[in-house]
Amino acid sequence: MIDKESGLTEQEEKVSEKLTDAWAAFKGLPVQHSSDKDDFCFGIHLCQGLLMQRIARRKYPKGWENIEKIK
Protein backbone atom coordinates (compact mmCIF):
# COMPACT_ATOMS: atom_id res chain seq x y z
CA MET A 1 0.00 0.00 0.00
CA ILE A 2 1.22 3.49 -0.84
CA ASP A 3 0.93 6.22 1.79
CA LYS A 4 -1.20 9.05 0.42
CA GLU A 5 0.84 11.74 2.14
CA SER A 6 4.41 10.57 1.45
CA GLY A 7 3.87 8.56 -1.73
CA LEU A 8 6.04 5.79 -0.28
CA THR A 9 5.12 2.14 0.08
CA GLU A 10 5.10 0.64 3.55
CA GLN A 11 8.52 -0.93 2.94
CA GLU A 12 9.92 2.36 1.58
CA GLU A 13 8.57 4.16 4.65
CA LYS A 14 10.59 1.77 6.80
CA VAL A 15 13.73 2.60 4.82
CA SER A 16 13.00 6.32 5.22
CA GLU A 17 12.56 5.93 8.98
CA LYS A 18 15.85 4.01 9.22
CA LEU A 19 17.62 6.80 7.34
CA THR A 20 16.25 9.29 9.87
CA ASP A 21 17.38 7.02 12.71
CA ALA A 22 20.85 6.69 11.13
CA TRP A 23 21.19 10.49 10.92
CA ALA A 24 20.14 10.92 14.55
CA ALA A 25 22.60 8.24 15.68
CA PHE A 26 25.45 9.67 13.62
CA LYS A 27 24.93 13.15 15.04
CA GLY A 28 25.47 11.65 18.49
CA LEU A 29 28.96 10.39 17.64
CA PRO A 30 32.03 12.34 18.69
CA VAL A 31 33.48 14.48 15.89
CA GLN A 32 36.61 12.98 14.32
CA HIS A 33 36.85 15.13 11.19
CA SER A 34 35.31 18.49 10.34
CA SER A 35 33.60 17.23 7.16
CA ASP A 36 32.15 13.98 8.55
CA LYS A 37 28.78 15.46 9.46
CA ASP A 38 28.33 17.15 6.07
CA ASP A 39 29.47 14.01 4.22
CA PHE A 40 27.08 11.76 6.14
CA CYS A 41 24.24 14.23 5.59
CA PHE A 42 25.00 14.21 1.85
CA GLY A 43 24.79 10.41 1.87
CA ILE A 44 21.42 10.48 3.64
CA HIS A 45 20.11 13.03 1.12
CA LEU A 46 21.35 10.84 -1.73
CA CYS A 47 19.41 7.88 -0.32
CA GLN A 48 16.30 10.02 0.22
CA GLY A 49 16.57 11.12 -3.40
CA LEU A 50 16.52 7.49 -4.50
CA LEU A 51 13.30 7.00 -2.53
CA MET A 52 11.81 10.05 -4.28
CA GLN A 53 12.76 8.59 -7.65
CA ARG A 54 10.73 5.49 -6.81
CA ILE A 55 7.67 7.70 -6.38
CA ALA A 56 8.35 9.42 -9.71
CA ARG A 57 8.77 6.08 -11.49
CA ARG A 58 5.43 4.86 -10.19
CA LYS A 59 3.61 8.07 -11.01
CA TYR A 60 5.31 8.86 -14.34
CA PRO A 61 6.65 5.57 -15.77
CA LYS A 62 7.05 7.01 -19.28
CA GLY A 63 9.37 9.79 -18.14
CA TRP A 64 11.16 7.82 -15.43
CA GLU A 65 12.30 4.38 -16.61
CA ASN A 66 10.91 1.64 -14.42
CA ILE A 67 12.16 -1.85 -15.26
CA GLU A 68 9.44 -3.26 -13.02
CA LYS A 69 6.85 -1.99 -15.53
CA ILE A 70 8.81 -3.32 -18.52
CA LYS A 71 8.81 -6.95 -17.29
MOPAC internal coordinates of N, CA, C and O (Angstrom, degrees):
PM7 1SCF
backbone

  N    0.0000 0     0.00 0     0.00 0    0    0    0
  C    1.4565 1     0.00 0     0.00 0    1    0    0
  C    1.5298 1   109.11 1     0.00 0    2    1    0
  O    1.2310 1   121.05 1   -38.91 1    3    2    1
  N    1.3155 1   115.60 1   141.09 1    3    2    1
  C    1.4630 1   121.32 1  -179.79 1    5    3    2
  C    1.5237 1   109.66 1  -100.71 1    6    5    3
  O    1.2310 1   121.11 1   -50.80 1    7    6    5
  N    1.3237 1   115.48 1   129.20 1    7    6    5
  C    1.4661 1   121.19 1   178.88 1    9    7    6
  C    1.5230 1   109.27 1   -67.88 1   10    9    7
  O    1.2310 1   120.38 1   -51.15 1   11   10    9
  N    1.3180 1   116.88 1   128.85 1   11   10    9
  C    1.4663 1   120.76 1  -176.50 1   13   11   10
  C    1.5237 1   113.20 1   -68.44 1   14   13   11
  O    1.2310 1   120.28 1   154.19 1   15   14   13
  N    1.3164 1   117.07 1   -25.81 1   15   14   13
  C    1.4659 1   119.33 1  -178.82 1   17   15   14
  C    1.5201 1   112.46 1   -86.47 1   18   17   15
  O    1.2310 1   120.02 1   137.81 1   19   18   17
  N    1.3451 1   117.56 1   -42.19 1   19   18   17
  C    1.4676 1   119.70 1  -176.43 1   21   19   18
  C    1.5247 1   112.74 1   -94.79 1   22   21   19
  O    1.2310 1   120.11 1   155.67 1   23   22   21
  N    1.3230 1   117.39 1   -24.33 1   23   22   21
  C    1.4616 1   120.49 1  -176.32 1   25   23   22
  C    1.5154 1   112.97 1    81.71 1   26   25   23
  O    1.2310 1   120.43 1  -178.34 1   27   26   25
  N    1.3294 1   116.79 1     1.66 1   27   26   25
  C    1.4629 1   121.88 1  -178.74 1   29   27   26
  C    1.5223 1   110.82 1   -93.78 1   30   29   27
  O    1.2310 1   121.30 1   -29.49 1   31   30   29
  N    1.3406 1   115.11 1   150.51 1   31   30   29
  C    1.4554 1   119.40 1   172.39 1   33   31   30
  C    1.5299 1   107.92 1   -74.43 1   34   33   31
  O    1.2310 1   120.83 1    -9.66 1   35   34   33
  N    1.3137 1   116.03 1   170.34 1   35   34   33
  C    1.4593 1   119.93 1   178.88 1   37   35   34
  C    1.5311 1   110.96 1   -59.59 1   38   37   35
  O    1.2310 1   120.34 1   137.70 1   39   38   37
  N    1.3242 1   116.96 1   -42.30 1   39   38   37
  C    1.4598 1   121.16 1   179.51 1   41   39   38
  C    1.5366 1   111.14 1   -66.63 1   42   41   39
  O    1.2310 1   120.29 1   139.96 1   43   42   41
  N    1.3320 1   117.05 1   -40.04 1   43   42   41
  C    1.4643 1   120.85 1   177.54 1   45   43   42
  C    1.5271 1   111.12 1   -66.00 1   46   45   43
  O    1.2310 1   120.49 1   144.06 1   47   46   45
  N    1.3249 1   116.68 1   -35.94 1   47   46   45
  C    1.4684 1   120.92 1   176.15 1   49   47   46
  C    1.5235 1   110.24 1   -59.53 1   50   49   47
  O    1.2310 1   120.85 1   138.86 1   51   50   49
  N    1.3350 1   115.97 1   -41.14 1   51   50   49
  C    1.4637 1   120.21 1   178.88 1   53   51   50
  C    1.5266 1   110.82 1   -62.28 1   54   53   51
  O    1.2310 1   120.84 1   138.28 1   55   54   53
  N    1.3246 1   115.99 1   -41.72 1   55   54   53
  C    1.4695 1   120.08 1   177.85 1   57   55   54
  C    1.5291 1   109.59 1   -62.17 1   58   57   55
  O    1.2310 1   120.70 1   134.96 1   59   58   57
  N    1.3318 1   116.27 1   -45.04 1   59   58   57
  C    1.4624 1   121.09 1   179.48 1   61   59   58
  C    1.5301 1   111.52 1   -59.55 1   62   61   59
  O    1.2310 1   120.72 1   137.06 1   63   62   61
  N    1.3134 1   116.22 1   -42.94 1   63   62   61
  C    1.4689 1   120.52 1   179.02 1   65   63   62
  C    1.5310 1   110.61 1   -64.13 1   66   65   63
  O    1.2310 1   120.52 1   140.72 1   67   66   65
  N    1.3353 1   116.60 1   -39.28 1   67   66   65
  C    1.4618 1   119.68 1   179.63 1   69   67   66
  C    1.5308 1   111.36 1   -67.93 1   70   69   67
  O    1.2310 1   120.25 1   146.50 1   71   70   69
  N    1.3258 1   117.12 1   -33.50 1   71   70   69
  C    1.4585 1   120.06 1   175.02 1   73   71   70
  C    1.5307 1   110.39 1   -64.11 1   74   73   71
  O    1.2310 1   120.73 1   138.20 1   75   74   73
  N    1.3187 1   116.22 1   -41.80 1   75   74   73
  C    1.4674 1   120.88 1   177.47 1   77   75   74
  C    1.5264 1   110.25 1   -63.08 1   78   77   75
  O    1.2310 1   120.95 1   137.17 1   79   78   77
  N    1.3308 1   115.78 1   -42.83 1   79   78   77
  C    1.4695 1   120.29 1   178.23 1   81   79   78
  C    1.5288 1   110.74 1   -63.41 1   82   81   79
  O    1.2310 1   120.43 1   139.22 1   83   82   81
  N    1.3448 1   116.78 1   -40.78 1   83   82   81
  C    1.4655 1   120.58 1   179.98 1   85   83   82
  C    1.5266 1   110.49 1   -62.41 1   86   85   83
  O    1.2310 1   120.28 1   138.06 1   87   86   85
  N    1.3314 1   117.06 1   -41.94 1   87   86   85
  C    1.4641 1   121.05 1   179.21 1   89   87   86
  C    1.5246 1   110.42 1   -63.00 1   90   89   87
  O    1.2310 1   120.44 1   135.23 1   91   90   89
  N    1.3235 1   116.76 1   -44.77 1   91   90   89
  C    1.4630 1   120.67 1  -179.79 1   93   91   90
  C    1.5342 1   110.66 1   -62.84 1   94   93   91
  O    1.2310 1   120.59 1   138.77 1   95   94   93
  N    1.3216 1   116.48 1   -41.23 1   95   94   93
  C    1.4626 1   120.35 1   179.72 1   97   95   94
  C    1.5273 1   111.13 1   -67.31 1   98   97   95
  O    1.2310 1   120.58 1   138.29 1   99   98   97
  N    1.3340 1   116.50 1   -41.71 1   99   98   97
  C    1.4588 1   120.00 1  -178.80 1  101   99   98
  C    1.5250 1   111.08 1   -64.33 1  102  101   99
  O    1.2310 1   120.79 1   140.30 1  103  102  101
  N    1.3227 1   116.09 1   -39.70 1  103  102  101
  C    1.4763 1   119.30 1   179.96 1  105  103  102
  C    1.5207 1   111.60 1   -61.67 1  106  105  103
  O    1.2310 1   120.26 1   156.66 1  107  106  105
  N    1.3317 1   117.11 1   -23.34 1  107  106  105
  C    1.4576 1   121.12 1  -179.84 1  109  107  106
  C    1.5200 1   114.17 1   -82.86 1  110  109  107
  O    1.2310 1   120.27 1   172.26 1  111  110  109
  N    1.3311 1   117.09 1    -7.74 1  111  110  109
  C    1.4638 1   120.39 1   179.61 1  113  111  110
  C    1.5302 1   110.79 1   -77.63 1  114  113  111
  O    1.2310 1   120.56 1   -29.25 1  115  114  113
  N    1.3200 1   116.53 1   150.75 1  115  114  113
  C    1.4641 1   119.20 1   174.77 1  117  115  114
  C    1.5355 1   110.01 1   -64.82 1  118  117  115
  O    1.2310 1   120.59 1   -35.04 1  119  118  117
  N    1.3109 1   116.49 1   144.96 1  119  118  117
  C    1.4645 1   121.75 1   179.97 1  121  119  118
  C    1.5201 1   109.53 1   -73.36 1  122  121  119
  O    1.2310 1   121.09 1   -51.75 1  123  122  121
  N    1.3410 1   115.52 1   128.25 1  123  122  121
  C    1.4681 1   120.72 1   175.96 1  125  123  122
  C    1.5233 1   111.06 1  -111.03 1  126  125  123
  O    1.2310 1   120.52 1   152.84 1  127  126  125
  N    1.3245 1   116.61 1   -27.16 1  127  126  125
  C    1.4639 1   120.57 1  -179.49 1  129  127  126
  C    1.5244 1   107.65 1  -146.73 1  130  129  127
  O    1.2310 1   120.42 1   -36.36 1  131  130  129
  N    1.3123 1   116.81 1   143.64 1  131  130  129
  C    1.4672 1   121.21 1  -173.94 1  133  131  130
  C    1.5277 1   114.04 1   -62.64 1  134  133  131
  O    1.2310 1   119.74 1   155.37 1  135  134  133
  N    1.3232 1   118.11 1   -24.63 1  135  134  133
  C    1.4727 1   119.06 1  -177.80 1  137  135  134
  C    1.5253 1   113.56 1   -97.84 1  138  137  135
  O    1.2310 1   119.60 1   176.10 1  139  138  137
  N    1.3234 1   118.36 1    -3.90 1  139  138  137
  C    1.4655 1   120.63 1  -176.29 1  141  139  138
  C    1.5252 1   113.29 1   -56.26 1  142  141  139
  O    1.2310 1   120.49 1   134.05 1  143  142  141
  N    1.3102 1   116.67 1   -45.95 1  143  142  141
  C    1.4669 1   120.14 1  -177.13 1  145  143  142
  C    1.5299 1   110.94 1   -63.12 1  146  145  143
  O    1.2310 1   120.83 1   134.22 1  147  146  145
  N    1.3272 1   116.02 1   -45.78 1  147  146  145
  C    1.4757 1   120.04 1   179.05 1  149  147  146
  C    1.5283 1   111.25 1   -64.12 1  150  149  147
  O    1.2310 1   120.50 1   139.14 1  151  150  149
  N    1.3370 1   116.66 1   -40.86 1  151  150  149
  C    1.4646 1   120.40 1  -179.61 1  153  151  150
  C    1.5300 1   111.23 1   -65.13 1  154  153  151
  O    1.2310 1   120.42 1   137.11 1  155  154  153
  N    1.3168 1   116.80 1   -42.89 1  155  154  153
  C    1.4647 1   120.64 1   179.78 1  157  155  154
  C    1.5296 1   109.63 1   -65.36 1  158  157  155
  O    1.2310 1   120.78 1   137.71 1  159  158  157
  N    1.3241 1   116.11 1   -42.29 1  159  158  157
  C    1.4716 1   121.12 1   178.06 1  161  159  158
  C    1.5272 1   110.13 1   -59.88 1  162  161  159
  O    1.2310 1   120.25 1   137.50 1  163  162  161
  N    1.3261 1   117.13 1   -42.50 1  163  162  161
  C    1.4653 1   121.07 1   177.70 1  165  163  162
  C    1.5248 1   110.21 1   -59.30 1  166  165  163
  O    1.2310 1   120.42 1   136.79 1  167  166  165
  N    1.3297 1   116.80 1   -43.21 1  167  166  165
  C    1.4585 1   121.33 1   178.87 1  169  167  166
  C    1.5193 1   112.12 1   -62.09 1  170  169  167
  O    1.2310 1   120.44 1   138.09 1  171  170  169
  N    1.3160 1   116.76 1   -41.91 1  171  170  169
  C    1.4722 1   121.09 1   177.45 1  173  171  170
  C    1.5282 1   109.50 1   -62.85 1  174  173  171
  O    1.2310 1   120.29 1   135.13 1  175  174  173
  N    1.3259 1   117.06 1   -44.87 1  175  174  173
  C    1.4704 1   120.24 1   179.47 1  177  175  174
  C    1.5238 1   111.71 1   -63.48 1  178  177  175
  O    1.2310 1   120.45 1   143.90 1  179  178  177
  N    1.3256 1   116.74 1   -36.10 1  179  178  177
  C    1.4615 1   120.47 1   176.41 1  181  179  178
  C    1.5326 1   110.04 1   -61.69 1  182  181  179
  O    1.2310 1   120.61 1   133.78 1  183  182  181
  N    1.3066 1   116.43 1   -46.22 1  183  182  181
  C    1.4726 1   120.83 1   178.78 1  185  183  182
  C    1.5282 1   111.55 1   -64.49 1  186  185  183
  O    1.2310 1   120.06 1   139.29 1  187  186  185
  N    1.3175 1   117.49 1   -40.71 1  187  186  185
  C    1.4678 1   120.47 1   176.97 1  189  187  186
  C    1.5272 1   110.60 1   -62.92 1  190  189  187
  O    1.2310 1   120.58 1   143.47 1  191  190  189
  N    1.3237 1   116.50 1   -36.53 1  191  190  189
  C    1.4587 1   120.42 1   177.04 1  193  191  190
  C    1.5249 1   111.68 1   -62.53 1  194  193  191
  O    1.2310 1   120.64 1   141.84 1  195  194  193
  N    1.3301 1   116.38 1   -38.16 1  195  194  193
  C    1.4612 1   120.08 1   177.33 1  197  195  194
  C    1.5231 1   110.78 1   -64.29 1  198  197  195
  O    1.2310 1   120.25 1   142.64 1  199  198  197
  N    1.3139 1   117.12 1   -37.36 1  199  198  197
  C    1.4697 1   119.88 1   176.01 1  201  199  198
  C    1.5293 1   110.36 1   -64.82 1  202  201  199
  O    1.2310 1   120.11 1   140.06 1  203  202  201
  N    1.3263 1   117.40 1   -39.94 1  203  202  201
  C    1.4693 1   120.62 1   178.29 1  205  203  202
  C    1.5248 1   111.03 1   -64.31 1  206  205  203
  O    1.2310 1   120.48 1   143.57 1  207  206  205
  N    1.3302 1   116.70 1   -36.43 1  207  206  205
  C    1.4611 1   119.63 1   178.25 1  209  207  206
  C    1.5257 1   111.24 1   -62.93 1  210  209  207
  O    1.2310 1   120.25 1   147.07 1  211  210  209
  N    1.3127 1   117.13 1   -32.93 1  211  210  209
  C    1.4643 1   120.54 1   178.55 1  213  211  210
  C    1.5291 1   110.20 1   -63.76 1  214  213  211
  O    1.2310 1   120.61 1   142.08 1  215  214  213
  N    1.3264 1   116.45 1   -37.92 1  215  214  213
  C    1.4637 1   120.67 1   177.13 1  217  215  214
  C    1.5251 1   109.28 1   -64.77 1  218  217  215
  O    1.2310 1   120.72 1   133.66 1  219  218  217
  N    1.3308 1   116.23 1   -46.34 1  219  218  217
  C    1.4684 1   120.74 1  -179.24 1  221  219  218
  C    1.5281 1   110.86 1   -61.29 1  222  221  219
  O    1.2310 1   120.19 1   139.11 1  223  222  221
  N    1.3189 1   117.24 1   -40.89 1  223  222  221
  C    1.4688 1   120.19 1  -179.80 1  225  223  222
  C    1.5220 1   111.84 1   -64.16 1  226  225  223
  O    1.2310 1   120.76 1   142.57 1  227  226  225
  N    1.3159 1   116.15 1   -37.43 1  227  226  225
  C    1.4717 1   119.21 1   178.23 1  229  227  226
  C    1.5182 1   111.32 1   -69.31 1  230  229  227
  O    1.2310 1   121.15 1   137.10 1  231  230  229
  N    1.3172 1   115.41 1   -42.90 1  231  230  229
  C    1.4619 1   120.99 1  -174.83 1  233  231  230
  C    1.5268 1   112.24 1   -77.72 1  234  233  231
  O    1.2310 1   120.37 1   142.22 1  235  234  233
  N    1.3279 1   116.90 1   -37.78 1  235  234  233
  C    1.4677 1   121.86 1  -175.65 1  237  235  234
  C    1.5336 1   110.39 1  -129.66 1  238  237  235
  O    1.2310 1   119.70 1  -113.29 1  239  238  237
  N    1.3322 1   118.18 1    66.71 1  239  238  237
  C    1.4679 1   120.39 1  -174.83 1  241  239  238
  C    1.5326 1   114.18 1   -63.04 1  242  241  239
  O    1.2310 1   119.53 1   156.15 1  243  242  241
  N    1.3216 1   118.51 1   -23.85 1  243  242  241
  C    1.4638 1   119.52 1   178.86 1  245  243  242
  C    1.5256 1   111.40 1   -73.14 1  246  245  243
  O    1.2310 1   120.00 1   144.06 1  247  246  245
  N    1.3030 1   117.60 1   -35.94 1  247  246  245
  C    1.4636 1   121.27 1  -178.22 1  249  247  246
  C    1.5188 1   113.51 1   -89.89 1  250  249  247
  O    1.2310 1   120.63 1   159.28 1  251  250  249
  N    1.3294 1   116.40 1   -20.72 1  251  250  249
  C    1.4592 1   121.57 1  -178.64 1  253  251  250
  C    1.5246 1   107.19 1  -125.75 1  254  253  251
  O    1.2310 1   120.42 1   -77.05 1  255  254  253
  N    1.3181 1   116.79 1   102.95 1  255  254  253
  C    1.4645 1   121.62 1  -175.77 1  257  255  254
  C    1.5326 1   111.36 1   -51.04 1  258  257  255
  O    1.2310 1   121.47 1   -48.26 1  259  258  257
  N    1.3052 1   114.79 1   131.74 1  259  258  257
  C    1.4488 1   121.83 1  -178.40 1  261  259  258
  C    1.5241 1   107.67 1  -134.36 1  262  261  259
  O    1.2310 1   120.08 1   -79.38 1  263  262  261
  N    1.3273 1   117.46 1   100.62 1  263  262  261
  C    1.4597 1   120.25 1  -176.40 1  265  263  262
  C    1.5267 1   111.82 1   -63.76 1  266  265  263
  O    1.2310 1   120.52 1   157.71 1  267  266  265
  N    1.3215 1   116.60 1   -22.29 1  267  266  265
  C    1.4575 1   120.52 1   176.60 1  269  267  266
  C    1.5324 1   110.32 1   -61.37 1  270  269  267
  O    1.2310 1   120.54 1   141.73 1  271  270  269
  N    1.3272 1   116.57 1   -38.27 1  271  270  269
  C    1.4645 1   121.88 1  -179.10 1  273  271  270
  C    1.5250 1   112.11 1   -76.86 1  274  273  271
  O    1.2310 1   120.26 1   156.30 1  275  274  273
  N    1.3290 1   117.10 1   -23.70 1  275  274  273
  C    1.4568 1   121.83 1  -177.37 1  277  275  274
  C    1.5327 1   110.86 1   -76.87 1  278  277  275
  O    1.2310 1   120.26 1   147.17 1  279  278  277
  N    1.3294 1   117.10 1   -32.83 1  279  278  277
  C    1.4695 1   121.92 1  -177.41 1  281  279  278
  C    1.5121 1   112.69 1   -59.05 1  282  281  279
  O    1.2310 1   120.10 1   180.00 1  283  282  281

